[in-house]
Amino acid sequence: MGVSHHKLREMAPFTVMVIMEGCTIALTIMAKTVMSGGMSPFVFVVYTNALGTLILFPYSFLFHRERTEQPIFTFPLFLRFFFLGLTGISLSQNLGFVGLSYSSPIVVCAMGLLIPSFSFILSVILRRTKLKWRCSSFQFKVIGTLASIMGAILVVIYKGPYIRPSSSSHKLQHSKKELFVFYSTPDNWVLGCILLAASFFCFSLWNIIQLGTIRHYPQVMKIAPFYSLAGTIQCTIFSLIVERDLNAWKLKLNMELLLIVITGIYGSVVRSSVQITCTSLKGHFYVPLFQPFRIFWATFLGVGFFVNGLHYGSVIGAVISGVGYYTVSWGQMREDEKQKESVKSSDEKVPLLQEESEV
């Protein structure tokens, strides 16, 4: 009984995280569909984040019921909210959804796998990571970064043939009445890839700012609604300048409204709660390890349900980026283990030194 309970505790987070990545790809395909139908990506970002912010405020205080003596209404923290909203929402999401409208979900997967590489490059530029060429963990991160970048470049310059040829039985796929869209033509493939890479670079900046913010204020869900509000305001100002057609802002009872509601709830409450829970159970490296599973879901859905929606070059590039992603992550895990061992060994030496001084 105890063994089966232990297996359940081990399998439950794994299963939930795999399903979560599948849901992310499904929502990405739905977003591609509504944008192919004419919805503005800027309007979509504003509405989803506005709804997410409204949900986050009451939910965040229910999630963290315990009181804290740390003041949240301080100027340094507000400044962090501004930059978290700018990098994680305003820049990242607008660039990302415009990039998606020019490309496909598999490209989103490939470019998303650049996040650890971007974080490593930024840490070197900001001098948070020293150039230790003889250190194995540093070597892993360099090799993984090069592999991820090579995979991303392959996605940009080589689409290759379609994995599945079109056939007469799938003519409805290309009609105007198609239910979902995985890949649409005409496209602007290279621009889409560049915009998505820029989007995930901004997300890497957001990760760095967020880690610094959490050190000062550990209650993650309590700060989330504030930077979500900041990002929504920024997106609204920008979108009103770019999207001046008032008809683009009108919502109807259709798939667009349904997607906005689902994305707002999923992004603000469901995904963040699951990730925080899995991180507390399995450690901070557990959740990021599942991002390459999006390649599987995108490939499975692209091949299984969408004809002429998936290119060989995109899948090969995404797989290479996935290998690089895991290599960088492995290097980071080894580095953290060494740091923990050094801290542990130093802590063990301190009592001995104290005893000698007492004698």
N, C-alpha and C positions, 0 to 999 in steps of 0.2 A: 504493500500500500504506500509506504514511504518512498520507494523507488519510483513508482508511477507518478506520484505527486511531484517528485523532483524533476522528472522528465517533462511533466506538464509545465512546470515553472520555467524550464529551459526552452521549451518549444513555443510557448505562448508569445514571448516578445519577438522571436524570430518570425513566426507566422504573421503577427500583426504588422511588423515592419515591411515584410514582403507585400502584403495586401495594400499597405499605405502607398508604397511606390507605384503599384498598379493603379490605384485611384488617382495619383498625381498625373500619370500618363493619360488616363481616361479623361480627366479634366482638361489636359493640354490639347487633346484631340477635339474636345468640345469647343475649346477656345478658338482653335484653328478653324473650326466649322463656322462659328458665328462671325469671325472676322472675314472669312471668305464670302460670307453672305452680305457683307457691307458694314458690319458694326465697327466703329472706331476703336482701336486698341487703347487710346487715351481715355475715352469715355468709360470703357470697361474697367480700367485700372482705378479710376475715381470712384465708381459705384461699388466695386468689390471692397475697396479699402474703407470707404465710408460705412458700409454695412459691417465690416469686420471691426471697426473702431467702436461702433455702437454696441456690439456684442461683447467686446473685450472689457469695457469699463466695469459692468456689473460682474462678469464672469471672473475677472482677475482678482477681485476682492473676495470672491467666494473661494477661489483656488488657494489664496494665501490668507487664511482666516486669522493666523497668529499676528499679533501686533509687533511692530518694530519701532525702535527708538530713532532710527535713521530718518531724517527729514527728506521728503521727496521733492519739495518745492524750493529748490536751490538753483541759483544761476548756473553753476557748473553742470548740474544734471540736466537743466533745460537746454544747455548748449549741446550736450550729448544727444538729447532727444532730437534736436534739429538735424544733426549730422547722421544719426541713425535713420531718421525719416528720409533724408536726402539720398543716402547711399543704398539703403535696403528697400525703399519703396519707390520714391520719385524717379531716381535714375535707373535702378536695377529693373524694376517692373516695366517701366515705359519702354526702355531699350529692349527688354526681353520679349514683350508681346508684339512690338513692331517687328523684331527679328523673326518671331514665330510666323507672323503673317507673310513673310517673304520666303520662308523655308518649310520645315516640317518638324514634328515632335522628336524624331531620331537625332536631328541636328541639335535640338535643345539638350538631349541626353549627352551628346558628345561634348558640347561646349560647357555643360555643367560639371563635367569631370575635370575641368581645368581649375576648379576652385582651390584644391590643396596646393597645386603648383603656383597659382597666383599668390596664395597666402605665404608660401615659402619665399617667393621672389620679393614680396613686400617686406617680409621679416628681415631678409638680407639687406634690402635697401634702407630700411629703418634702423639697421644695426642691432636688431633684437636677436639675430642668429649670427654667430661668428663663423668665418670661413675655415672649417676644420676638414681639410681635404683628406686627411688620413683616417678620419672617423668613419666607421662603417654606416652609421645612421645618416650622416651628412651625404655620403656617397649614394645611398639608397634614394634620398630626396632629390639629388641632382639627376640621377638616372631616370627616376619616375617623372620628374618635371620635363625632361627632354622627350620622353616617350609620349606624355600627354600632349605636348605641343606638336609633336610629329603627327599624332592621330588627328588633332584638330586641323592641322594644315591639310592633311589628306582629305578630310571632309570638305574643306573649302575648294581645293583644286580638282578633286576627282569625284564625280558622282557615280560614274559607271553605269552599266545597264540596269534595267529594272530586275528585281529578283523574280517577280512573276510577270509573264507576258500578259497583255490584255487579250480577252476573248469575247466572243459574241454574247456569252451568257452573263457578262458583267457590264453590258452597255449602260445599265442604269447607274453605274458608279460615276459615269461622266455626265450624266444628265443634270439639269438644273434642280431636279427633285431629290437629289441625293440626301440621305439623312445625316451622314457624318463625312467630314473631309479630313484626310490624313495629309495629302499633298495636292497642291493646286497649281495650275499653270495659267498664264505665264507667271514666272517668279523672278526674283532678284536674289539668286542663291548666295553669291559672294557677299552682298550687302547684309543679307540676313545672318550669315555666319559671323561677320564682323560685329554686328549689333549685339548678337547673343554673347559673343566673347566679351564685349565691353560690359554687358549686363552682369555677367558673372564675376568680372573684375571688380565692379562696384559692390557686388555681394561679398567678395573677399574683404574689401575695405570695411563693410558693415560688420563682418565677423570680428575683425580686430577691434573696432570701436565697442562692439557689444561685450567682448571679453573684458575689456578695461572697465566698462560700466558695471558688469556683474561683480567685479572685485569690490567696487564701492557700494553696490546695492544688490545683494544676492537674490532678492525676490524677483525672479525674471518676469513673471506674469503681471506684476504690478507696474513695471516700467513699460511693458509692451503697449498698452493702450495709449500712452502719452506720445511715444515716438510714432505709433500708427496714426494718431491724430495729426502730428506734425507733417508726416509724409502725405496724408490725405489733403491737407491744406495746400501743400506745395504742388501736388499733382493737379488739384483743381485750378489753381492760378495758371499753371503751365498749359493745361488742357483747354481752358477758356481762350487762351491766346492762339493756340494751334488750331483747335476745332471750333470755328465760329458759327458753323451751321447748327442752328437750334434744333433742327429735326434729328440730328445725330444724338441729342440728349434725351429724346423722348423714348420712354419704355412702354412696351406692350406686353400683353400676356402671351408670351411665346418662349422659345428656347433660350433667347438672350436673357430674359428676366430670370428664368429657372437657373441658368448657369451662374449668373451674378449672385443669386441667393446661395447656391450650393458652394461656390468658390469662397464667398465671404464667411460662411460657417465653417467650412473645412479648413481654410487657411488660418483663421483666427483662433478657433477653439479645438477642433479635432486633431489636426496635425501637431500643433504645438503641445497639447496635453499628452498625446502619445509619446512624442519625442522626449519630453521632460521626464515622464514616467520610466521609459526605457533607459534613459541616461542615468537616472537614480538607481535603477536595478542593475545595470550592466556596465556603467562607466561612460565617460564622455567620448570614447572612441567607437562605441557600439552603433549609434545611429548613423554616422557618416558612412559606415561600411556598406550600407544598403543602397546607396545612391546608384552604383553601377547596375543594380537590378532593373533600373529603368530601361536599360538597353534591351534586356530580355522582354519586358512588357511591350516596348515600342516595336520590337521586331516581331513578336508574337501577334500583336494586333495588326501591324502593317501587312504581314504576310497572310494572316488568316482572314482578314476582313476587307483589305483595301488592295485592289489591283492597281499596278503602276503607281504605287505610293511609296515604295521603298527601293533604294539604290544599293548595289553592292558596296560602292565606295563609302557610303554613309555608315553602313554597318561595320565594315572593316576598320574605318577610322575610329568609330566609337569603341570598338573592342580594344584597339591599341591604346586609346585614351584611358579605357578602364584598367588595363594592365598598369599604365603609368600612375593612375589614381591610387591603386592598391600599393604600389611600390613606394610612393611618397608617404602614404599612411603608415606603412610598415616602418619606414625610417623614422617617422615621428613617434611611433609607439616605442621603438627601441631607445630613442633619445629620452623619452619620459621615464622608461624603466631605469636607465642609467642614472638619471637625476634622482629618482626615488632611492636607489641603492646608495648613492653618495650621501644623501641626506640621512638615511638610516645608519650608515656606517659612522658618520660624524656625530650623530646623536648617541651612538653606543660608546664612542670614545670620550665624550664629555664627562660622564660619571667617573671613569677611571682617572682622569686628570684631576677631578675634584677630590677623589679619595687620596691621591698622591700628595696633593697640596695640604690636605688636612693632617696627614701623617708628618 
